[in-house]
Amino acid sequence: MSVGVFFAGAGAAQAAPACGALSTGAAPQATAAVRAACGLIGTPYSWGGGHGSKPGPTYGLCDPANGAPDDCNVRGLDCSGMVRYAYDLAVGEDVINGTTRTQWPTSRAVARYYRADGTGPLLPGDLVYFGNTASTIHHVAMYLGQGWIVEAPYSGGYVQVAALSSHGDYYGAIRLYGSGGSSTTPPTTPPPATGKYWVDTFANAPVFGSPTSTATTGTLYQGTSYVYCKAWGREVSSGGSVNHWWLKTDPDVGSSGQWVSAFYLSRWGNDTAKDNNGATVPDCPGGGGGAPATGKYWVDTFANAPVFGSPTSTAGTGTLYQGTSYVYCKAWGREVSSGGSVNHWWLKTDPDVGSSGQWVSAFYLSRWGNDTAKDNNGTTVPDC
């Protein structure tokens, strides 16, 4: 759960202003969220509070290791529970559920800022996060404007107004609604044909040699980078977030023309690959860009595999080369085994050598165990 750890600021102490939107330009929904958060002033902090099935104060967790020895007896809100409840009160929808580390990468964000951007771009209602890295984010508050925040600070405290600078590790901020009430519907027309599409990533992202590879070959640093095109590949997921699209790019570490998962894009949701302007990144030419065709399941084989005319045949009739290939369906057949590894499932495919519609043993699949026949995404290949 998200606990507010309070840091002493370096600046001179200032009297906190009355809680409210202290600058203009925010969307109506964000301004309403500020009003809702200000209405929670004085609500007790409770570690884990506010994370029930519906937004709102709940009893928290007793966790002495996190400075919350009695919070299971305190009905209140922790920092992420507070911003969740404020936005729910404002818009009538649970738009920012989760703890600080799962809120930060939300696909609902229409804008995202980092420490290097300063606080100048921030508007009332923006959610500001604290931590030295994305993986160590530990606190969130709502921005009011002019350097002030409203927050649920720490065990034993109450929802309060504080200076953003009172926390020494501001990491970044997200905006959930477009400024000034402007539409946030992304454009559908592609940008000028420069061949490069600019995207933001919310964390340093590993890159790979192909959309199905599992061997890391470099890193794309967090921030704004360009990509060229997209292709469908193996699943990358965390919690309810999932993406099968992969983006061809030139990483910061590693050789050019490699692949990064669209899971790391800051602005978009599941199985979406759009640039910062909302234009869909085009499919890579000849790169298997579309989602798998119905009836085809993509699998990796760890070696060149012999193919056969049937699941029970012993006469080899071709070869499926090591790598990523499609199969259609499975059937139970003769055993193929080595040591403790065994598989009776056979997969119908079109081999690299030999006529189409032949059979390869699921023993050669890279990712799965005995008598298992799944594709690279973990989907069980259907029976023929």
N, C-alpha and C positions, 0 to 999 in steps of 0.2 A: 504494500500500500504506500501511498505517497505521504510522507511526513514533511512538514515545513521545518527546515533547519535554519535558524536565524543567524545572520552574520552581521557583525558590527560594521557600519560604513565608515569611510574615512572622512567624509565631509562634516561640517558643523551641523549640529542638531537643528531641525526646523520644526515649528509647530505644524502638525498635520492639518490640512484644509478639511472643510466639510466634505463628506463623501458625495461624489457626483461626477458627471462628465466634465472634465476641466479643460477640454479643447473641443473644437468642432470638426466636422468632416466624417464622422462615423456613420455607418448605416443605421437605420432605425432599429433594427434588431439588436445591434451592438449597444446602442444607447439604452434600450430597454433592459438589456442584460446588466449594464452598469447600475441602473436604478434597482434592479432586483438584488444585485450583490450588496448594494448599500443598505437595502432593507434587511440584510442578514447581519449587520453590525451587532456585535455582542453575543452572537451564537457561539456556544462553546466549541473549541477545537476537540475533536475525538479521532484518534488514529484509526483509520479505516471507516470512519463515519461518512455516510452519504453514498455508500456503494451497495445499497440494496437493489432489489429488482426494479424499483422506481426511484427517481431522484428525490432527495430530501434527507433530513437528519435521521440518523440511526445510532444505535449503540455501536461503539468501536471495538477495538481489540486491545487486550491487556498485553503489552509487549515491552517489558523493562529494557530489553536490549536496544530499543529504539526510543527510549525516554518516555514511554507511555505505560507506566505500571498499573494504572487504574482506569484506562480508557474504555474498557468493556463495561464500566459502570457510568460512563458519560455519554449522554445522547447529544450528538452534534455532528460536525462536518470536518473532514480533513481538507487539505488544500484542493485536491482534484475533485472531491465531493462537493466542495463549495461552488467551483466554477460550473460544474455539471448542473447543479440545482439552479443556479442563477440563470443559465441559458434556457433551461427547461421552463422556468417561470416566465421568461421573456418571450419565448417563441412557441411554447406549448408542445415542444418535442424534445426528446432526449438526444441531443445532437453531439454531445461530447462525453460519452460514458467512458469509463476506464480510469486507470491510474496515470500518473504523470508520464511515464515512459511509453504508454500505449496511446495517450492523447496526442503527444507531440507529433508522431508521424501520420496523424489522421488524414485521410483523403478528402475530408470536408474542407480543409484549409483552402481559401482562395488567394492567400498571400502568406509568405513565410519570410522572416527576417532573422539574421544572425547577429552575434555580438559585433562583428566587424561593420555592420550597417549602422550601428549606433541606435539611439532611441528616437531620432528625428522622424523616421517614417511611421512611428507607432501612433495609433488612434485609440480613443476610448473603446473598451470592449475587447481589444486584443488580449490574448492570453500569453503571458510572459513566463518563460520556463528558466529554471536555474539548475546548473550542473556544469561540470567542466567538459563533458562530452555527451553525445546523445545517449550513450549507454549508462551514464551516471546521473541523468536528470533526476532530481529528487523533490522539486517543489514547483508549484505553479501559482500564479496570482492573476488578477484582472487589472489591466492598465486603465487608469483614469485620465491620463494626460498630465503634462507638465512635470513628468518624473515621479508621479505618485501611483500607487497601486492599492487595491483592496485585496486582502488575503486572509486565509485561515492559517495562522503562523506556526503554532507548535503546541504540544501537549501542555495543558494548563492555561493556555491563552484563549482568546476570543477573536472572532472575525473583526478585523481592524483596518484602518488606513495606515499605510507606511510608505516611506520613500523607497523607490526601486533600488536606489544605491545602498540601502541598508543590507542588501544581500550582495556578497562579493563575487558571485559567480553567475551572473546573468548569461544565459546561453543563447536565447533567441525567443521569437514570438510567432504566433500564428493568428491569422484573421479568419473568422468563420463566415463573415458576410461582407460583400463589397462596400467600399467606402461611399458615403453619401447616398446610399440606397440604390446605387447603380446596379444594373443587371450584371449577374456573374455568369450568365450563360455563355459558354466559350464559343468562339467562332468556329465554323465548320470548314471554311475555305482554307486551303493550305497557304503557308507563307510564300514569299517569292522563291522561285526555284534556285536557291543557292546550294541545295544539296545538304544543308546542315539545319538541324532542328534543335533549338536550344531548350534544355530541360534543367530543372533543379532536382538534386538528390538530397535527401534528408540526413544521410550518413555516408561515410566512406563505404564504397561498395566494391566487392570482389568482382573481377572480370574473368572471363573464361574464353577458351578457344573456339567454342561453338555453343549454340543454344541448348545443347543437351549434355555438354561436358560437366563433369563434377570436379575437375582438377583446376584449381585457381591458378591463373597466369598473370595476375596483376591487380591493380587497384585504380578505381576512379574516385577521386577525392570528393568529399561533400561540397556542394556548391552548385554553380551553374556551368554546364558543359554542353557540348554539341553531340548529337547522334545523327546517323545517316538514314537508318531504316530499321524495320522490325521484322522478327521472325518468331514463330510459335515454337516453344521448347519445353524443357522440364519445369515443373512447378516449383515456385519459391513462395513460402507462406509463413505466417506467424499469427496465431489467434484466428480471427475471422478475416484477415487480409491475405489475399492470394493473387498471384499473377503468373501467367504462362508466357507472356510476351518478353522477348529479349531484344535489346537495342544494340546495333552495331556502332562502335565508337572508337576513339583513339584515347586510351586511358592515360592517366598521369604516371602510372608505373606499369611497365610492360609494353609490348610491341603494339603497333597500330592495328586497326581493323579487328578488334576483339569485341566481346559481347558482355553487356551488363543487364541484369534483370530489371524490368520496368517496375518491379516491386518497390524499388528504391526511389521512384519518382515521388516528389513531395505533394503534388496537387491532385492526384487522380485516384480512382478506386480500383476494384478488382478487375483483372484482365482488361485493363485500359492502358493505352500507350499514346499519350498526347504530349505535345510540347507546351511550353509555358503560355502560349497564346490560345491553347485549346485545340490546335490543329492536330488531327490524327497523324502520327508518324507513318509514312508509307511502308508498304511491304518491300522487303529486299528483293531485287530482281533475281529470279531463279533460286531464291533462298528458302523455299518452302515457307513463304511468308504467312499464308493463311493458317487458321486453325485446322487441325487435322480433318481431312474429309471423313464423312460418315462412313463407318466400316473399316477405317484404318486406325491402327494403334501403333504408336511409335515406341520402339524398344532399342536398347543398346546391347550389343553382343561383345563379349570380352576377347573373342578370337574369331578367326575365320571358321565358319561352321559348315559341315557337310549337310546337304539337303537330300531329301528322299521323296519317292513318288507317293508314299503313304505313311501314316504314323506307325506302321508295323514293318515296313520294308527294311531290309538290311543292305540294299544295293544303292550306293550313292549315285545321285543323278545331277549334281551341281554343287555350287558353293554360295553361301551368303557371307560377304566380306565383313570383317570386324568393323563395328561402328554403329551408326544409327540407321535403322531400317523400319519399314512398316510391316505389320502382320494383320491378318483379317480376323482370325478366330482360332480356337484351340480344340484339340481332341486328345483323348487318352490313348496312349500307345505303348510301345516297347520301352523298357527302362534304359536310360543312359545314366551312367554313374561313374564316379571317381572318388576313391577314399570315402569320406562320409557324405559326399554330395550326390544326390539322386534326383531324377525328374522323369516322370512318365507323361508329362504334357508335351504335345507337339503343336506347333504354330504354323498355320497356313500363310505362305508369303510368296513374293515374286523374287527369286534369288538373283544375285549378280551374274552367276554362271548357271545356265540351265533354263529350261522352260518355266513359264509362270505357273502359279498355283501349286507349288510344291510345299514340302514340310521340313521344318527345322526344329530340333529339340529345344525346349525351354531351359534345358540344362545350361545353354550358352548365354542366357540372360545375365547381365552384369549385376543387377540390383537385388535379386530376390533369392529365396532359399529353396529348400527341398519341396518338390511337387507344388511349386507356385508358378503362375503364369500371369504376370501383371505388366502393364506398360510403364513407361518412364514416370508417369504421373501417379502410379500406384493403383490405377484402375485395372480390375481383373479383366483379362481378355475373355470375351464371351465364347460360349461353346459354338462350334460350327453347326 
